[in-house]
Amino acid sequence: MRMLDNEKLIKLVENDIDKLEDGYYYYFPDSAGGMSSNLLRLIADKLDAMNFEHDLQIKEYFEKEQQKCTCDNPSAISACPIHGLPKLIMTQIRT
């Protein structure tokens, strides 16, 4: 059995990587053949690198949105701008 270097292995699987509606890249193998743990780690590392920027954008978005949430703010009288529920209901949900 012939061993391939890491770069060649990644090139072999790049055609099986697609971006879905959620903005993340996923690996869809065409073959039903076996894969070594080394190849699977390389694929995972490649996907992590491709998804890195999108991950940052998602985390930033939710950090900003969390800052807007008034569910735990005792001085907030109106509905939470994030959850859209009146403060009384949010208090009941959390207890």
C-alpha positions as CSV (number, residue, x, y, z in Angstrom):
1,M,0.0,0.0,0.0
2,R,1.4,3.4,-1.0
3,M,1.5,6.2,1.5
4,L,0.7,9.8,0.4
5,D,1.9,12.9,2.0
6,N,-0.5,15.2,3.8
7,E,-0.8,17.8,1.0
8,K,-1.7,15.1,-1.5
9,L,-4.3,13.6,0.9
10,I,-6.0,17.0,1.4
11,K,-6.0,17.6,-2.4
12,L,-7.8,14.3,-2.8
13,V,-10.7,15.3,-0.4
14,E,-11.0,19.0,-1.4
15,N,-13.6,18.1,-4.1
16,D,-15.8,16.5,-1.4
17,I,-16.0,19.7,0.7
18,D,-19.0,21.9,0.2
19,K,-20.4,25.0,1.9
20,L,-24.0,24.7,3.2
21,E,-26.7,27.3,3.9
22,D,-25.5,27.8,7.4
23,G,-22.2,29.2,6.0
24,Y,-20.1,26.3,7.2
25,Y,-18.0,23.9,5.1
26,Y,-18.7,20.2,5.4
27,Y,-17.0,17.1,4.1
28,F,-19.1,14.7,2.0
29,P,-17.0,11.7,1.0
30,D,-17.8,10.2,-2.4
31,S,-16.2,6.9,-1.7
32,A,-17.2,4.3,0.8
33,G,-13.6,3.3,1.3
34,G,-11.8,3.3,4.6
35,M,-9.9,6.3,5.9
36,S,-7.1,6.4,8.4
37,S,-7.3,8.4,11.6
38,N,-4.5,10.6,10.2
39,L,-6.6,11.4,7.1
40,L,-9.6,12.2,9.3
41,R,-7.6,14.5,11.4
42,L,-6.3,16.3,8.3
43,I,-9.8,16.7,7.0
44,A,-11.0,18.0,10.4
45,D,-8.1,20.5,10.5
46,K,-8.9,21.6,7.0
47,L,-12.6,22.2,7.8
48,D,-11.6,24.1,11.0
49,A,-9.3,26.4,9.0
50,M,-12.0,26.9,6.3
51,N,-14.7,27.6,9.0
52,F,-12.5,29.8,11.2
53,E,-13.7,33.2,9.9
54,H,-17.3,32.2,9.9
55,D,-17.0,31.0,13.5
56,L,-15.6,34.3,14.5
57,Q,-18.5,36.1,12.8
58,I,-21.1,33.9,14.6
59,K,-19.4,34.3,18.0
60,E,-19.2,38.1,17.5
61,Y,-22.9,38.3,16.5
62,F,-24.1,36.3,19.6
63,E,-21.8,38.3,22.0
64,K,-23.3,41.5,20.7
65,E,-26.9,40.1,20.9
66,Q,-26.3,38.9,24.4
67,Q,-25.2,42.4,25.5
68,K,-28.6,43.7,24.3
69,C,-30.6,41.1,26.3
70,T,-32.4,42.7,29.3
71,C,-33.9,39.5,30.8
72,D,-31.5,39.7,33.8
73,N,-31.6,43.5,34.1
74,P,-33.8,44.4,37.1
75,S,-34.2,48.0,35.9
76,A,-35.6,46.9,32.5
77,I,-39.4,47.4,32.5
78,S,-40.3,46.6,28.9
79,A,-39.9,43.3,26.9
80,C,-36.5,41.9,26.2
81,P,-35.3,43.1,22.8
82,I,-33.8,39.7,22.1
83,H,-36.4,37.3,23.3
84,G,-39.4,39.6,22.7
85,L,-41.1,38.4,25.9
86,P,-42.3,40.6,28.7
87,K,-40.0,40.7,31.7
88,L,-42.5,38.8,33.9
89,I,-42.7,35.9,31.6
90,M,-38.9,35.7,31.2
91,T,-38.6,35.6,35.0
92,Q,-41.1,32.8,35.2
93,I,-39.3,30.8,32.5
94,R,-35.9,31.1,34.2
95,T,-37.2,29.9,37.6
